[in-house]
Amino acid sequence: MKLPHVTYSDYETYGGTLDEAAFNASIKSACAKVREIIGFNEPQDDEDIQAYTRAVCAAVDVDAAYGASGGIGENVASITLGRFSASTGGATGGRSAYDIDMSQAIRGELVGSTLLYQGLR
């Protein structure tokens, strides 16, 4: 099965509280982040489709919470503009809070589905 197109109506069904404009501003980033986590996996049944839809909806909320920046520049310990240089620090392994929150939200909705499986079939 192909990945379903997640609509604002789906988002509302799963309890989303953003308005349609905010949803539309975040949907592409949300879908990209979910796709990044599931890799080449595709839904195998209706439960997988629901898990994917819930994951995208959760990712929309995270993306909207971080605003238009999408976490860009977050967790940078130092920055130089001439001959651009940036260093990250902290115990997060260089991952921003945006990436951590996004991953948690998505994986939380995909648990129990076949979409997280990364092995051979």
TANOR-V577180 format. One line per field, one symbol per residue. ss: DSSP state (h for helix, s for strand, l for the rest). burial: I if it has 9 or more other C-alpha atoms within 8 Angstrom, else O. A space follows every 50 residues. Layout:
ss: ???
burial: ???
//
This chain:
ss: lllllllhhhhhhllllllhhhhhhhhhhhhhhhhhhhlllllllhhhhh hhhhhhhhhhhhhhhhhhhllllllsssssllllssssllllllllhhhh hhhhhhhhhhlllhhhlllll
burial: OOOOOIOIOIIIOOOIOOOOOIIIOIIOIIIOIIIOIIOOIIIOOOOIIO IIIIIIIIIIIIIIOIOOOOIOOOIIOOIOOOOOOIOIIOOOOIOIIIII IIIOIIIOIIOOIIIIOOOOO
//
